Amino acid sequence: QKYRELGRIFPGEIGLLTGDHSAEPQAGCLVLTTEVLRSMLYRGSELVREVRWAVFDEAHLLGSPSRGWVIEEALILLPRAVRVVLLSA
C-alpha cells in the first residue's frame, strides 16, 4: 500500500523489496518489510550502507511478542548515522 501511495506522489522514484516481490530495487527511496531490512542488516548488504533515513510503520507493534523483536533488531542493527522515524496508528 505505501509503495503504491508513494509511487503516485513520486513516479519512478520508489522501489519495493519484500520477501515475495521486488520492483525498482535501485530506486533512491525503497519501501521494504522490516524482515527484509533486518536480513539485509545481518548480511551486511551494500545497499544498507547507503541508507540515510529509516521510517518504520506500525511502531505500536514494538511490544508485540510476535512482531516486536523484528523491529527491535532492525533498530539495533541500523548504522548509527541513520535517522529513524517511527509511525503508529
DACORNOR-V686254 format. One record per pair of residues at least 6 apart in sequence whose ideal C-beta (glycine too) atoms are under 7 Angstrom apart, sorted by sequence separation. I is the first residue (numbers start at 0). GAP is how many residues later the second one is. D is the distance in whole Angstrom. If there is no record, write none. Layout:
{{I & GAP & D} {I & GAP & D}}
This chain:
{{15 & 6 & 7} {60 & 6 & 4} {61 & 6 & 5} {77 & 6 & 7} {6 & 7 & 5} {15 & 7 & 4} {39 & 7 & 6} {40 & 7 & 6} {60 & 7 & 6} {5 & 8 & 5} {14 & 8 & 6} {15 & 8 & 7} {16 & 8 & 6} {39 & 8 & 5} {14 & 9 & 4} {61 & 9 & 5} {74 & 9 & 7} {13 & 10 & 7} {14 & 10 & 5} {60 & 10 & 6} {61 & 10 & 7} {2 & 11 & 6} {14 & 11 & 7} {14 & 12 & 3} {2 & 13 & 5} {13 & 13 & 6} {16 & 13 & 6} {12 & 14 & 6} {14 & 14 & 7} {17 & 14 & 7} {18 & 14 & 7} {12 & 15 & 6} {13 & 15 & 5} {14 & 15 & 4} {15 & 15 & 5} {16 & 15 & 4} {17 & 15 & 5} {55 & 15 & 6} {12 & 16 & 6} {18 & 16 & 7} {13 & 17 & 6} {18 & 17 & 6} {17 & 18 & 6} {9 & 19 & 7} {16 & 19 & 5} {33 & 22 & 7} {5 & 23 & 7} {53 & 24 & 6} {5 & 25 & 7} {58 & 27 & 4} {2 & 28 & 4} {53 & 28 & 5} {58 & 28 & 6} {59 & 28 & 4} {1 & 29 & 5} {52 & 29 & 7} {58 & 29 & 4} {59 & 29 & 6} {51 & 30 & 7} {52 & 30 & 5} {53 & 30 & 5} {54 & 30 & 4} {55 & 30 & 5} {56 & 30 & 5} {57 & 30 & 7} {50 & 31 & 5} {51 & 31 & 7} {55 & 31 & 7} {37 & 32 & 6} {52 & 32 & 7} {54 & 32 & 7} {40 & 33 & 6} {34 & 35 & 6} {37 & 35 & 5} {41 & 35 & 7} {33 & 36 & 5} {37 & 36 & 5} {40 & 36 & 4} {33 & 37 & 6} {36 & 37 & 5} {40 & 37 & 7} {37 & 39 & 7} {33 & 40 & 5} {1 & 55 & 7}}
